[in-house]
Amino acid sequence: MSNASAYYAQNEQALLFSEGDEQALAFFFREFHAALALYAFKWIKDSSIAEEIASDAFVKIWKQHHKLGNYYAIRAYLYKM
């Protein structure tokens, strides 16, 4: 997939996410969950808690989905939690 195609697909998913599409939520979960858990693990040093933190971030972002319609905004919001 070219960079332009990837960018288009990511932002299409972001738009669907902002409209409440659960498949778009699953897309972002697949895209970021493992990286978020690893990021949390660097601070927490407990893999189960890191996994829970990453999962909780998705619960929180889903509650705010209507405010986020851009791939990079979603990514930033997840890492900010």
Contacts in CASP RR format, 6 or more apart in sequence:
PFRMAT RR
TARGET T0000
AUTHOR 0000-0000-0000
METHOD contacts of the structure
MODEL  1
MSNASAYYAQNEQALLFSEGDEQALAFFFREFHAALALYAFKWIKDSSIA
EEIASDAFVKIWKQHHKLGNYYAIRAYLYKM
1 9 0 8 1.000
7 71 0 8 1.000
10 71 0 8 1.000
11 69 0 8 1.000
11 70 0 8 1.000
11 71 0 8 1.000
13 24 0 8 1.000
13 27 0 8 1.000
13 28 0 8 1.000
13 71 0 8 1.000
14 24 0 8 1.000
14 68 0 8 1.000
14 69 0 8 1.000
14 70 0 8 1.000
14 71 0 8 1.000
14 73 0 8 1.000
14 74 0 8 1.000
15 69 0 8 1.000
16 23 0 8 1.000
16 24 0 8 1.000
17 24 0 8 1.000
17 25 0 8 1.000
17 27 0 8 1.000
17 28 0 8 1.000
17 65 0 8 1.000
17 68 0 8 1.000
17 69 0 8 1.000
17 74 0 8 1.000
18 65 0 8 1.000
18 66 0 8 1.000
18 67 0 8 1.000
18 68 0 8 1.000
18 69 0 8 1.000
19 65 0 8 1.000
20 65 0 8 1.000
20 66 0 8 1.000
25 58 0 8 1.000
25 62 0 8 1.000
25 65 0 8 1.000
28 58 0 8 1.000
28 61 0 8 1.000
28 74 0 8 1.000
28 78 0 8 1.000
29 58 0 8 1.000
32 75 0 8 1.000
32 78 0 8 1.000
33 54 0 8 1.000
33 55 0 8 1.000
33 58 0 8 1.000
34 54 0 8 1.000
36 53 0 8 1.000
36 54 0 8 1.000
36 57 0 8 1.000
36 78 0 8 1.000
36 79 0 8 1.000
37 47 0 8 1.000
37 50 0 8 1.000
37 51 0 8 1.000
37 53 0 8 1.000
37 54 0 8 1.000
38 50 0 8 1.000
39 54 0 8 1.000
39 79 0 8 1.000
40 49 0 8 1.000
40 50 0 8 1.000
40 53 0 8 1.000
40 54 0 8 1.000
41 47 0 8 1.000
41 50 0 8 1.000
44 50 0 8 1.000
44 53 0 8 1.000
56 81 0 8 1.000
57 78 0 8 1.000
57 81 0 8 1.000
58 78 0 8 1.000
60 81 0 8 1.000
61 68 0 8 1.000
61 74 0 8 1.000
61 77 0 8 1.000
61 78 0 8 1.000
61 81 0 8 1.000
64 77 0 8 1.000
68 74 0 8 1.000
68 77 0 8 1.000
END
